[in-house]
Amino acid sequence: MCSIENCNLENFEDKDKCILHCEKDDWYKVQENGYKSWYGSEKKLKLFGERLEKNFLVFGIIKKMDILIMSI
Ligand SMILES: [Zn+2]
């Protein structure tokens, strides 16, 4: 179960947190121009989006999503 307090989602793959809370450093590659390429992580992003839709009101992770969007 996710190690974040009050979150009871299952862990994502081998992480100790759920798909919403886990680090996403390995979901993208930083290109030479500084932009992040999310190529290859489409399935994860889709799952993340589905999870987010169901849970963001409950867990209040809108701020985290803002950070994710800004970092893309
Ligand atoms: Zn979680």
N, CA, C, O and the ligand as a Tripos MOL2 file, in Angstrom:
@<TRIPOS>MOLECULE
protein
  289   287    73     0     0
PROTEIN
NO_CHARGES

@<TRIPOS>ATOM
      1 N           0.8440   -1.2030    0.0000 N.3       1 MET1
      2 CA          0.0000    0.0000    0.0000 C.3       1 MET1
      3 C           0.8800    1.2540    0.0000 C.2       1 MET1
      4 O           1.9820    1.2540    0.5490 O.2       1 MET1
      5 N           0.3820    2.2980   -0.6130 N.am      2 CYS2
      6 CA          1.1340    3.5520   -0.7280 C.3       2 CYS2
      7 C           1.6160    4.0500    0.6420 C.2       2 CYS2
      8 O           0.8770    3.9960    1.6250 O.2       2 CYS2
      9 N           2.8650    4.5350    0.6930 N.am      3 SER3
     10 CA          3.4420    4.9600    1.9760 C.3       3 SER3
     11 C           3.0440    6.3870    2.3550 C.2       3 SER3
     12 O           3.4020    6.8610    3.4340 O.2       3 SER3
     13 N           2.3180    7.0660    1.4890 N.am      4 ILE4
     14 CA          1.8390    8.4100    1.8170 C.3       4 ILE4
     15 C           0.6430    8.3130    2.7720 C.2       4 ILE4
     16 O          -0.2710    7.5140    2.5720 O.2       4 ILE4
     17 N           0.6790    9.1420    3.8040 N.am      5 GLU5
     18 CA         -0.3710    9.1170    4.8060 C.3       5 GLU5
     19 C          -1.7380    9.3740    4.1720 C.2       5 GLU5
     20 O          -1.8850   10.2430    3.3120 O.2       5 GLU5
     21 N          -2.7130    8.6200    4.6030 N.am      6 ASN6
     22 CA         -4.0930    8.7670    4.1470 C.3       6 ASN6
     23 C          -4.3200    8.3390    2.7010 C.2       6 ASN6
     24 O          -5.4110    8.5380    2.1660 O.2       6 ASN6
     25 N          -3.3310    7.7700    2.0740 N.am      7 CYS7
     26 CA         -3.5070    7.2410    0.7210 C.3       7 CYS7
     27 C          -3.5420    5.7280    0.8110 C.2       7 CYS7
     28 O          -2.6180    5.1150    1.3460 O.2       7 CYS7
     29 N          -4.5930    5.1240    0.2970 N.am      8 ASN8
     30 CA         -4.6870    3.6630    0.4010 C.3       8 ASN8
     31 C          -4.6900    2.9850   -0.9680 C.2       8 ASN8
     32 O          -5.2220    1.8870   -1.1300 O.2       8 ASN8
     33 N          -4.0910    3.6520   -1.9390 N.am      9 LEU9
     34 CA         -3.9630    3.0250   -3.2600 C.3       9 LEU9
     35 C          -2.8380    1.9910   -3.2220 C.2       9 LEU9
     36 O          -1.9380    2.0570   -2.3860 O.2       9 LEU9
     37 N          -2.9140    1.0540   -4.1340 N.am     10 GLU10
     38 CA         -1.8700    0.0440   -4.2010 C.3      10 GLU10
     39 C          -0.5710    0.6510   -4.7430 C.2      10 GLU10
     40 O          -0.5950    1.6420   -5.4730 O.2      10 GLU10
     41 N           0.5540    0.0450   -4.3770 N.am     11 ASN11
     42 CA          1.8410    0.5130   -4.8790 C.3      11 ASN11
     43 C           1.9200    0.3380   -6.3900 C.2      11 ASN11
     44 O           1.3220   -0.5750   -6.9590 O.2      11 ASN11
     45 N           2.6700    1.2320   -7.0240 N.am     12 PHE12
     46 CA          2.8460    1.1500   -8.4700 C.3      12 PHE12
     47 C           4.1270    0.3980   -8.7820 C.2      12 PHE12
     48 O           5.2120    0.8050   -8.3680 O.2      12 PHE12
     49 N           3.9980   -0.6960   -9.5100 N.am     13 GLU13
     50 CA          5.1330   -1.5370   -9.8790 C.3      13 GLU13
     51 C           6.0120   -1.7990   -8.6670 C.2      13 GLU13
     52 O           5.5070   -2.2990   -7.6620 O.2      13 GLU13
     53 N           7.3030   -1.4870   -8.7120 N.am     14 ASP14
     54 CA          8.1880   -1.8200   -7.5900 C.3      14 ASP14
     55 C           8.3940   -0.6410   -6.6430 C.2      14 ASP14
     56 O           9.2880   -0.6730   -5.7980 O.2      14 ASP14
     57 N           7.5670    0.4040   -6.7790 N.am     15 LYS15
     58 CA          7.7140    1.5910   -5.9240 C.3      15 LYS15
     59 C           7.0590    1.3430   -4.5600 C.2      15 LYS15
     60 O           6.2870    0.4000   -4.3810 O.2      15 LYS15
     61 N           7.3920    2.2200   -3.6070 N.am     16 ASP16
     62 CA          6.7450    2.1210   -2.2970 C.3      16 ASP16
     63 C           5.5770    3.0880   -2.2000 C.2      16 ASP16
     64 O           4.9970    3.2800   -1.1310 O.2      16 ASP16
     65 N           5.2370    3.7040   -3.3510 N.am     17 LYS17
     66 CA          4.0960    4.6130   -3.3860 C.3      17 LYS17
     67 C           3.2030    4.2630   -4.5790 C.2      17 LYS17
     68 O           3.5980    3.5220   -5.4790 O.2      17 LYS17
     69 N           1.9910    4.8160   -4.5580 N.am     18 CYS18
     70 CA          1.0590    4.5530   -5.6550 C.3      18 CYS18
     71 C           1.4690    5.3380   -6.9020 C.2      18 CYS18
     72 O           2.4260    6.1120   -6.8780 O.2      18 CYS18
     73 N           0.7430    5.1270   -7.9710 N.am     19 ILE19
     74 CA          1.0790    5.7880   -9.2350 C.3      19 ILE19
     75 C           0.9570    7.3080   -9.1330 C.2      19 ILE19
     76 O           1.6300    8.0410   -9.8580 O.2      19 ILE19
     77 N           0.0950    7.7740   -8.2320 N.am     20 LEU20
     78 CA         -0.0810    9.2200   -8.0880 C.3      20 LEU20
     79 C           1.0660    9.8620   -7.3080 C.2      20 LEU20
     80 O           1.4700   10.9880   -7.6000 O.2      20 LEU20
     81 N           1.5790    9.1460   -6.3270 N.am     21 HIS21
     82 CA          2.5710    9.7350   -5.4260 C.3      21 HIS21
     83 C           4.0120    9.3460   -5.7560 C.2      21 HIS21
     84 O           4.9400    9.9860   -5.2630 O.2      21 HIS21
     85 N           4.2210    8.3290   -6.5660 N.am     22 CYS22
     86 CA          5.5810    7.8520   -6.7890 C.3      22 CYS22
     87 C           6.4040    8.8690   -7.5850 C.2      22 CYS22
     88 O           5.8620    9.6950   -8.3200 O.2      22 CYS22
     89 N           7.7240    8.7860   -7.4170 N.am     23 GLU23
     90 CA          8.6280    9.6250   -8.2050 C.3      23 GLU23
     91 C           8.4830    9.2450   -9.6760 C.2      23 GLU23
     92 O           8.3100    8.0730  -10.0080 O.2      23 GLU23
     93 N           8.5550   10.2430  -10.5510 N.am     24 LYS24
     94 CA          8.3920    9.9640  -11.9720 C.3      24 LYS24
     95 C           9.6500   10.3180  -12.7680 C.2      24 LYS24
     96 O           9.6050   10.5890  -13.9680 O.2      24 LYS24
     97 N          10.7840   10.3030  -12.0370 N.am     25 ASP25
     98 CA         12.0600   10.6630  -12.6640 C.3      25 ASP25
     99 C          12.4340    9.7380  -13.8180 C.2      25 ASP25
    100 O          13.1300   10.1380  -14.7520 O.2      25 ASP25
    101 N          11.9570    8.4870  -13.7390 N.am     26 ASP26
    102 CA         12.3300    7.5310  -14.7750 C.3      26 ASP26
    103 C          11.2460    7.4160  -15.8540 C.2      26 ASP26
    104 O          11.2800    6.5010  -16.6760 O.2      26 ASP26
    105 N          10.2990    8.3330  -15.8460 N.am     27 TRP27
    106 CA          9.2300    8.3020  -16.8400 C.3      27 TRP27
    107 C           9.6110    9.1030  -18.0830 C.2      27 TRP27
    108 O           8.9560    8.9890  -19.1190 O.2      27 TRP27
    109 N          10.6480    9.8990  -17.9890 N.am     28 TYR28
    110 CA         11.0210   10.7470  -19.1240 C.3      28 TYR28
    111 C          12.5430   10.8180  -19.2610 C.2      28 TYR28
    112 O          13.2920   10.4610  -18.3510 O.2      28 TYR28
    113 N          12.9600   11.2840  -20.4090 N.am     29 LYS29
    114 CA         14.3800   11.5290  -20.6220 C.3      29 LYS29
    115 C          14.5520   13.0050  -20.9660 C.2      29 LYS29
    116 O          13.7920   13.5570  -21.7620 O.2      29 LYS29
    117 N          15.5450   13.6310  -20.3690 N.am     30 VAL30
    118 CA         15.8050   15.0280  -20.6820 C.3      30 VAL30
    119 C          16.6440   15.0870  -21.9490 C.2      30 VAL30
    120 O          17.7080   14.4770  -22.0500 O.2      30 VAL30
    121 N          16.1280   15.8420  -22.9110 N.am     31 GLN31
    122 CA         16.8190   15.9160  -24.1940 C.3      31 GLN31
    123 C          17.8930   16.9970  -24.1660 C.2      31 GLN31
    124 O          17.9980   17.7530  -23.2010 O.2      31 GLN31
    125 N          18.6770   17.0640  -25.2100 N.am     32 GLU32
    126 CA         19.7780   18.0310  -25.2720 C.3      32 GLU32
    127 C          19.2770   19.4690  -25.1600 C.2      32 GLU32
    128 O          19.9560   20.3280  -24.5960 O.2      32 GLU32
    129 N          18.0770   19.7250  -25.7040 N.am     33 ASN33
    130 CA         17.5300   21.0820  -25.6480 C.3      33 ASN33
    131 C          16.8590   21.3820  -24.3120 C.2      33 ASN33
    132 O          16.2800   22.4530  -24.1320 O.2      33 ASN33
    133 N          16.9350   20.4430  -23.3830 N.am     34 GLY34
    134 CA         16.3870   20.6770  -22.0550 C.3      34 GLY34
    135 C          14.9590   20.2210  -21.8880 C.2      34 GLY34
    136 O          14.4640   20.1240  -20.7650 O.2      34 GLY34
    137 N          14.2850   19.9360  -22.9960 N.am     35 TYR35
    138 CA         12.9120   19.4650  -22.8990 C.3      35 TYR35
    139 C          12.8840   18.0130  -22.4630 C.2      35 TYR35
    140 O          13.8150   17.2470  -22.7140 O.2      35 TYR35
    141 N          11.7820   17.6510  -21.7950 N.am     36 LYS36
    142 CA         11.6340   16.2790  -21.3550 C.3      36 LYS36
    143 C          10.8420   15.4900  -22.3870 C.2      36 LYS36
    144 O           9.7790   15.9190  -22.8340 O.2      36 LYS36
    145 N          11.3680   14.3470  -22.7550 N.am     37 SER37
    146 CA         10.6510   13.4610  -23.6600 C.3      37 SER37
    147 C           9.9530   12.3740  -22.8540 C.2      37 SER37
    148 O          10.5990   11.6000  -22.1470 O.2      37 SER37
    149 N           8.6380   12.3230  -22.9650 N.am     38 TRP38
    150 CA          7.8510   11.3200  -22.2450 C.3      38 TRP38
    151 C           7.5660   10.1360  -23.1480 C.2      38 TRP38
    152 O           6.7420    9.2830  -22.8180 O.2      38 TRP38
    153 N           8.2460   10.0800  -24.2910 N.am     39 TYR39
    154 CA          8.0440    8.9920  -25.2280 C.3      39 TYR39
    155 C           8.3430    7.6640  -24.5410 C.2      39 TYR39
    156 O           9.3690    7.5200  -23.8770 O.2      39 TYR39
    157 N           7.4430    6.6970  -24.7020 N.am     40 GLY40
    158 CA          7.6410    5.3930  -24.0840 C.3      40 GLY40
    159 C           6.8950    5.2390  -22.7760 C.2      40 GLY40
    160 O           6.7630    4.1290  -22.2610 O.2      40 GLY40
    161 N           6.4010    6.3530  -22.2280 N.am     41 SER41
    162 CA          5.6780    6.2940  -20.9520 C.3      41 SER41
    163 C           4.1850    6.5350  -21.1300 C.2      41 SER41
    164 O           3.4800    6.8530  -20.1720 O.2      41 SER41
    165 N           3.7100    6.3820  -22.3620 N.am     42 GLU42
    166 CA          2.3090    6.6910  -22.6340 C.3      42 GLU42
    167 C           1.3530    5.8770  -21.7650 C.2      42 GLU42
    168 O           0.3650    6.4080  -21.2560 O.2      42 GLU42
    169 N           1.6480    4.5930  -21.5990 N.am     43 LYS43
    170 CA          0.7680    3.7450  -20.7990 C.3      43 LYS43
    171 C           0.7210    4.2180  -19.3570 C.2      43 LYS43
    172 O          -0.3470    4.2840  -18.7490 O.2      43 LYS43
    173 N           1.8900    4.5490  -18.8120 N.am     44 LYS44
    174 CA          1.9540    5.0260  -17.4280 C.3      44 LYS44
    175 C           1.1800    6.3280  -17.2900 C.2      44 LYS44
    176 O           0.4280    6.5130  -16.3330 O.2      44 LYS44
    177 N           1.3640    7.2220  -18.2410 N.am     45 LEU45
    178 CA          0.6850    8.5200  -18.1810 C.3      45 LEU45
    179 C          -0.8240    8.3490  -18.2840 C.2      45 LEU45
    180 O          -1.5890    9.0510  -17.6240 O.2      45 LEU45
    181 N          -1.2380    7.4030  -19.1240 N.am     46 LYS46
    182 CA         -2.6690    7.1530  -19.2760 C.3      46 LYS46
    183 C          -3.2500    6.6190  -17.9700 C.2      46 LYS46
    184 O          -4.3060    7.0620  -17.5190 O.2      46 LYS46
    185 N          -2.5510    5.6690  -17.3750 N.am     47 LEU47
    186 CA         -2.9820    5.1070  -16.0930 C.3      47 LEU47
    187 C          -2.9950    6.1900  -15.0170 C.2      47 LEU47
    188 O          -3.9280    6.2850  -14.2200 O.2      47 LEU47
    189 N          -1.9450    6.9980  -15.0140 N.am     48 PHE48
    190 CA         -1.8590    8.1020  -14.0520 C.3      48 PHE48
    191 C          -3.0640    9.0270  -14.2080 C.2      48 PHE48
    192 O          -3.6770    9.4320  -13.2210 O.2      48 PHE48
    193 N          -3.3960    9.3580  -15.4540 N.am     49 GLY49
    194 CA         -4.5280   10.2360  -15.7290 C.3      49 GLY49
    195 C          -5.8400    9.6420  -15.2500 C.2      49 GLY49
    196 O          -6.6820   10.3390  -14.6840 O.2      49 GLY49
    197 N          -6.0030    8.3350  -15.4860 N.am     50 GLU50
    198 CA         -7.2300    7.6700  -15.0490 C.3      50 GLU50
    199 C          -7.3340    7.6690  -13.5330 C.2      50 GLU50
    200 O          -8.3960    7.9470  -12.9770 O.2      50 GLU50
    201 N          -6.2280    7.3560  -12.8680 N.am     51 ARG51
    202 CA         -6.1830    7.3410  -11.4110 C.3      51 ARG51
    203 C          -6.4590    8.7400  -10.8590 C.2      51 ARG51
    204 O          -7.1970    8.9210   -9.8920 O.2      51 ARG51
    205 N          -5.8430    9.7040  -11.5050 N.am     52 LEU52
    206 CA         -5.9700   11.0830  -11.0420 C.3      52 LEU52
    207 C          -7.4300   11.5250  -11.0970 C.2      52 LEU52
    208 O          -7.9460   12.1260  -10.1550 O.2      52 LEU52
    209 N          -8.0780   11.2210  -12.2030 N.am     53 GLU53
    210 CA         -9.4740   11.6000  -12.3640 C.3      53 GLU53
    211 C         -10.3280   11.0510  -11.2270 C.2      53 GLU53
    212 O         -11.2170   11.7320  -10.7170 O.2      53 GLU53
    213 N         -10.0450    9.8060  -10.8380 N.am     54 LYS54
    214 CA        -10.8350    9.1650   -9.7990 C.3      54 LYS54
    215 C         -10.4860    9.6880   -8.4120 C.2      54 LYS54
    216 O         -11.3410    9.6980   -7.5260 O.2      54 LYS54
    217 N          -9.2610   10.1170   -8.2110 N.am     55 ASN55
    218 CA         -8.7890   10.3280   -6.8450 C.3      55 ASN55
    219 C          -8.3580   11.7380   -6.4990 C.2      55 ASN55
    220 O          -8.1380   12.0210   -5.3210 O.2      55 ASN55
    221 N          -8.2250   12.6410   -7.4630 N.am     56 PHE56
    222 CA         -7.5860   13.9030   -7.1050 C.3      56 PHE56
    223 C          -8.4090   14.7350   -6.1370 C.2      56 PHE56
    224 O          -7.8540   15.5080   -5.3560 O.2      56 PHE56
    225 N          -9.7150   14.5840   -6.1780 N.am     57 LEU57
    226 CA        -10.5390   15.3200   -5.2170 C.3      57 LEU57
    227 C         -10.3170   14.7930   -3.8080 C.2      57 LEU57
    228 O         -10.2880   15.5590   -2.8450 O.2      57 LEU57
    229 N         -10.1640   13.4920   -3.6990 N.am     58 VAL58
    230 CA        -10.0050   12.8630   -2.3930 C.3      58 VAL58
    231 C          -8.6390   13.1860   -1.7930 C.2      58 VAL58
    232 O          -8.5350   13.5030   -0.6080 O.2      58 VAL58
    233 N          -7.6120   13.1060   -2.5990 N.am     59 PHE59
    234 CA         -6.2670   13.2200   -2.0530 C.3      59 PHE59
    235 C          -5.6580   14.6090   -2.2210 C.2      59 PHE59
    236 O          -4.5620   14.8700   -1.7250 O.2      59 PHE59
    237 N          -6.3510   15.4850   -2.9070 N.am     60 GLY60
    238 CA         -5.8770   16.8550   -3.0030 C.3      60 GLY60
    239 C          -4.4910   16.9760   -3.5960 C.2      60 GLY60
    240 O          -3.6450   17.6880   -3.0560 O.2      60 GLY60
    241 N          -4.2490   16.2900   -4.6960 N.am     61 ILE61
    242 CA         -2.9050   16.3480   -5.2660 C.3      61 ILE61
    243 C          -2.8590   17.2700   -6.4780 C.2      61 ILE61
    244 O          -2.0090   17.1200   -7.3560 O.2      61 ILE61
    245 N          -3.7760   18.2140   -6.5120 N.am     62 ILE62
    246 CA         -3.8100   19.1430   -7.6380 C.3      62 ILE62
    247 C          -2.4770   19.8720   -7.7780 C.2      62 ILE62
    248 O          -1.9810   20.0840   -8.8840 O.2      62 ILE62
    249 N          -1.9110   20.2500   -6.6370 N.am     63 LYS63
    250 CA         -0.6250   20.9490   -6.6860 C.3      63 LYS63
    251 C           0.4410   20.0990   -7.3490 C.2      63 LYS63
    252 O           1.2510   20.5860   -8.1380 O.2      63 LYS63
    253 N           0.4240   18.8080   -7.0090 N.am     64 LYS64
    254 CA          1.4070   17.9080   -7.6140 C.3      64 LYS64
    255 C           1.1960   17.8350   -9.1190 C.2      64 LYS64
    256 O           2.1590   17.8010   -9.8850 O.2      64 LYS64
    257 N          -0.0640   17.8110   -9.5410 N.am     65 MET65
    258 CA         -0.3600   17.7380  -10.9640 C.3      65 MET65
    259 C           0.1260   18.9970  -11.6580 C.2      65 MET65
    260 O           0.6640   18.9290  -12.7630 O.2      65 MET65
    261 N          -0.0600   20.1480  -11.0210 N.am     66 ASP66
    262 CA          0.4430   21.3840  -11.5900 C.3      66 ASP66
    263 C           1.9350   21.2960  -11.8350 C.2      66 ASP66
    264 O           2.4470   21.7230  -12.8700 O.2      66 ASP66
    265 N           2.6200   20.7240  -10.8460 N.am     67 ILE67
    266 CA          4.0680   20.5940  -10.9720 C.3      67 ILE67
    267 C           4.4140   19.6960  -12.1460 C.2      67 ILE67
    268 O           5.3420   19.9730  -12.9060 O.2      67 ILE67
    269 N           3.6490   18.6090  -12.2840 N.am     68 LEU68
    270 CA          3.9170   17.6780  -13.3730 C.3      68 LEU68
    271 C           3.7060   18.3690  -14.7230 C.2      68 LEU68
    272 O           4.5310   18.2540  -15.6290 O.2      68 LEU68
    273 N           2.5930   19.0850  -14.8400 N.am     69 ILE69
    274 CA          2.2830   19.7530  -16.0970 C.3      69 ILE69
    275 C           3.3670   20.7880  -16.4240 C.2      69 ILE69
    276 O           3.8140   20.8960  -17.5660 O.2      69 ILE69
    277 N           3.7700   21.5280  -15.4210 N.am     70 MET70
    278 CA          4.7830   22.5620  -15.6510 C.3      70 MET70
    279 C           6.1200   21.9710  -16.0560 C.2      70 MET70
    280 O           6.9030   22.6040  -16.7650 O.2      70 MET70
    281 N           6.3760   20.7540  -15.6000 N.am     71 SER71
    282 CA          7.6920   20.1670  -15.8590 C.3      71 SER71
    283 C           7.7410   19.4500  -17.1950 C.2      71 SER71
    284 O           8.8130   19.0280  -17.6270 O.2      71 SER71
    285 N           6.6060   19.3030  -17.8550 N.am     72 ILE72
    286 CA          6.5930   18.6150  -19.1530 C.3      72 ILE72
    287 C           7.1610   19.5400  -20.2300 C.2      72 ILE72
    288 O           7.2400   19.1550  -21.3960 O.2      72 ILE72
    289 ZN         -0.4550    7.3610   -2.8820 Zn       73 ZN73
@<TRIPOS>BOND
     1     1     2 1
     2     2     3 1
     3     3     4 2
     4     3     5 am
     5     5     6 1
     6     6     7 1
     7     7     8 2
     8     7     9 am
     9     9    10 1
    10    10    11 1
    11    11    12 2
    12    11    13 am
    13    13    14 1
    14    14    15 1
    15    15    16 2
    16    15    17 am
    17    17    18 1
    18    18    19 1
    19    19    20 2
    20    19    21 am
    21    21    22 1
    22    22    23 1
    23    23    24 2
    24    23    25 am
    25    25    26 1
    26    26    27 1
    27    27    28 2
    28    27    29 am
    29    29    30 1
    30    30    31 1
    31    31    32 2
    32    31    33 am
    33    33    34 1
    34    34    35 1
    35    35    36 2
    36    35    37 am
    37    37    38 1
    38    38    39 1
    39    39    40 2
    40    39    41 am
    41    41    42 1
    42    42    43 1
    43    43    44 2
    44    43    45 am
    45    45    46 1
    46    46    47 1
    47    47    48 2
    48    47    49 am
    49    49    50 1
    50    50    51 1
    51    51    52 2
    52    51    53 am
    53    53    54 1
    54    54    55 1
    55    55    56 2
    56    55    57 am
    57    57    58 1
    58    58    59 1
    59    59    60 2
    60    59    61 am
    61    61    62 1
    62    62    63 1
    63    63    64 2
    64    63    65 am
    65    65    66 1
    66    66    67 1
    67    67    68 2
    68    67    69 am
    69    69    70 1
    70    70    71 1
    71    71    72 2
    72    71    73 am
    73    73    74 1
    74    74    75 1
    75    75    76 2
    76    75    77 am
    77    77    78 1
    78    78    79 1
    79    79    80 2
    80    79    81 am
    81    81    82 1
    82    82    83 1
    83    83    84 2
    84    83    85 am
    85    85    86 1
    86    86    87 1
    87    87    88 2
    88    87    89 am
    89    89    90 1
    90    90    91 1
    91    91    92 2
    92    91    93 am
    93    93    94 1
    94    94    95 1
    95    95    96 2
    96    95    97 am
    97    97    98 1
    98    98    99 1
    99    99   100 2
   100    99   101 am
   101   101   102 1
   102   102   103 1
   103   103   104 2
   104   103   105 am
   105   105   106 1
   106   106   107 1
   107   107   108 2
   108   107   109 am
   109   109   110 1
   110   110   111 1
   111   111   112 2
   112   111   113 am
   113   113   114 1
   114   114   115 1
   115   115   116 2
   116   115   117 am
   117   117   118 1
   118   118   119 1
   119   119   120 2
   120   119   121 am
   121   121   122 1
   122   122   123 1
   123   123   124 2
   124   123   125 am
   125   125   126 1
   126   126   127 1
   127   127   128 2
   128   127   129 am
   129   129   130 1
   130   130   131 1
   131   131   132 2
   132   131   133 am
   133   133   134 1
   134   134   135 1
   135   135   136 2
   136   135   137 am
   137   137   138 1
   138   138   139 1
   139   139   140 2
   140   139   141 am
   141   141   142 1
   142   142   143 1
   143   143   144 2
   144   143   145 am
   145   145   146 1
   146   146   147 1
   147   147   148 2
   148   147   149 am
   149   149   150 1
   150   150   151 1
   151   151   152 2
   152   151   153 am
   153   153   154 1
   154   154   155 1
   155   155   156 2
   156   155   157 am
   157   157   158 1
   158   158   159 1
   159   159   160 2
   160   159   161 am
   161   161   162 1
   162   162   163 1
   163   163   164 2
   164   163   165 am
   165   165   166 1
   166   166   167 1
   167   167   168 2
   168   167   169 am
   169   169   170 1
   170   170   171 1
   171   171   172 2
   172   171   173 am
   173   173   174 1
   174   174   175 1
   175   175   176 2
   176   175   177 am
   177   177   178 1
   178   178   179 1
   179   179   180 2
   180   179   181 am
   181   181   182 1
   182   182   183 1
   183   183   184 2
   184   183   185 am
   185   185   186 1
   186   186   187 1
   187   187   188 2
   188   187   189 am
   189   189   190 1
   190   190   191 1
   191   191   192 2
   192   191   193 am
   193   193   194 1
   194   194   195 1
   195   195   196 2
   196   195   197 am
   197   197   198 1
   198   198   199 1
   199   199   200 2
   200   199   201 am
   201   201   202 1
   202   202   203 1
   203   203   204 2
   204   203   205 am
   205   205   206 1
   206   206   207 1
   207   207   208 2
   208   207   209 am
   209   209   210 1
   210   210   211 1
   211   211   212 2
   212   211   213 am
   213   213   214 1
   214   214   215 1
   215   215   216 2
   216   215   217 am
   217   217   218 1
   218   218   219 1
   219   219   220 2
   220   219   221 am
   221   221   222 1
   222   222   223 1
   223   223   224 2
   224   223   225 am
   225   225   226 1
   226   226   227 1
   227   227   228 2
   228   227   229 am
   229   229   230 1
   230   230   231 1
   231   231   232 2
   232   231   233 am
   233   233   234 1
   234   234   235 1
   235   235   236 2
   236   235   237 am
   237   237   238 1
   238   238   239 1
   239   239   240 2
   240   239   241 am
   241   241   242 1
   242   242   243 1
   243   243   244 2
   244   243   245 am
   245   245   246 1
   246   246   247 1
   247   247   248 2
   248   247   249 am
   249   249   250 1
   250   250   251 1
   251   251   252 2
   252   251   253 am
   253   253   254 1
   254   254   255 1
   255   255   256 2
   256   255   257 am
   257   257   258 1
   258   258   259 1
   259   259   260 2
   260   259   261 am
   261   261   262 1
   262   262   263 1
   263   263   264 2
   264   263   265 am
   265   265   266 1
   266   266   267 1
   267   267   268 2
   268   267   269 am
   269   269   270 1
   270   270   271 1
   271   271   272 2
   272   271   273 am
   273   273   274 1
   274   274   275 1
   275   275   276 2
   276   275   277 am
   277   277   278 1
   278   278   279 1
   279   279   280 2
   280   279   281 am
   281   281   282 1
   282   282   283 1
   283   283   284 2
   284   283   285 am
   285   285   286 1
   286   286   287 1
   287   287   288 2
@<TRIPOS>SUBSTRUCTURE
     1 MET1         2 RESIDUE 1 A MET
     2 CYS2         6 RESIDUE 1 A CYS
     3 SER3        10 RESIDUE 1 A SER
     4 ILE4        14 RESIDUE 1 A ILE
     5 GLU5        18 RESIDUE 1 A GLU
     6 ASN6        22 RESIDUE 1 A ASN
     7 CYS7        26 RESIDUE 1 A CYS
     8 ASN8        30 RESIDUE 1 A ASN
     9 LEU9        34 RESIDUE 1 A LEU
    10 GLU10       38 RESIDUE 1 A GLU
    11 ASN11       42 RESIDUE 1 A ASN
    12 PHE12       46 RESIDUE 1 A PHE
    13 GLU13       50 RESIDUE 1 A GLU
    14 ASP14       54 RESIDUE 1 A ASP
    15 LYS15       58 RESIDUE 1 A LYS
    16 ASP16       62 RESIDUE 1 A ASP
    17 LYS17       66 RESIDUE 1 A LYS
    18 CYS18       70 RESIDUE 1 A CYS
    19 ILE19       74 RESIDUE 1 A ILE
    20 LEU20       78 RESIDUE 1 A LEU
    21 HIS21       82 RESIDUE 1 A HIS
    22 CYS22       86 RESIDUE 1 A CYS
    23 GLU23       90 RESIDUE 1 A GLU
    24 LYS24       94 RESIDUE 1 A LYS
    25 ASP25       98 RESIDUE 1 A ASP
    26 ASP26      102 RESIDUE 1 A ASP
    27 TRP27      106 RESIDUE 1 A TRP
    28 TYR28      110 RESIDUE 1 A TYR
    29 LYS29      114 RESIDUE 1 A LYS
    30 VAL30      118 RESIDUE 1 A VAL
    31 GLN31      122 RESIDUE 1 A GLN
    32 GLU32      126 RESIDUE 1 A GLU
    33 ASN33      130 RESIDUE 1 A ASN
    34 GLY34      134 RESIDUE 1 A GLY
    35 TYR35      138 RESIDUE 1 A TYR
    36 LYS36      142 RESIDUE 1 A LYS
    37 SER37      146 RESIDUE 1 A SER
    38 TRP38      150 RESIDUE 1 A TRP
    39 TYR39      154 RESIDUE 1 A TYR
    40 GLY40      158 RESIDUE 1 A GLY
    41 SER41      162 RESIDUE 1 A SER
    42 GLU42      166 RESIDUE 1 A GLU
    43 LYS43      170 RESIDUE 1 A LYS
    44 LYS44      174 RESIDUE 1 A LYS
    45 LEU45      178 RESIDUE 1 A LEU
    46 LYS46      182 RESIDUE 1 A LYS
    47 LEU47      186 RESIDUE 1 A LEU
    48 PHE48      190 RESIDUE 1 A PHE
    49 GLY49      194 RESIDUE 1 A GLY
    50 GLU50      198 RESIDUE 1 A GLU
    51 ARG51      202 RESIDUE 1 A ARG
    52 LEU52      206 RESIDUE 1 A LEU
    53 GLU53      210 RESIDUE 1 A GLU
    54 LYS54      214 RESIDUE 1 A LYS
    55 ASN55      218 RESIDUE 1 A ASN
    56 PHE56      222 RESIDUE 1 A PHE
    57 LEU57      226 RESIDUE 1 A LEU
    58 VAL58      230 RESIDUE 1 A VAL
    59 PHE59      234 RESIDUE 1 A PHE
    60 GLY60      238 RESIDUE 1 A GLY
    61 ILE61      242 RESIDUE 1 A ILE
    62 ILE62      246 RESIDUE 1 A ILE
    63 LYS63      250 RESIDUE 1 A LYS
    64 LYS64      254 RESIDUE 1 A LYS
    65 MET65      258 RESIDUE 1 A MET
    66 ASP66      262 RESIDUE 1 A ASP
    67 ILE67      266 RESIDUE 1 A ILE
    68 LEU68      270 RESIDUE 1 A LEU
    69 ILE69      274 RESIDUE 1 A ILE
    70 MET70      278 RESIDUE 1 A MET
    71 SER71      282 RESIDUE 1 A SER
    72 ILE72      286 RESIDUE 1 A ILE
    73 ZN73       289 GROUP 0 **** ****
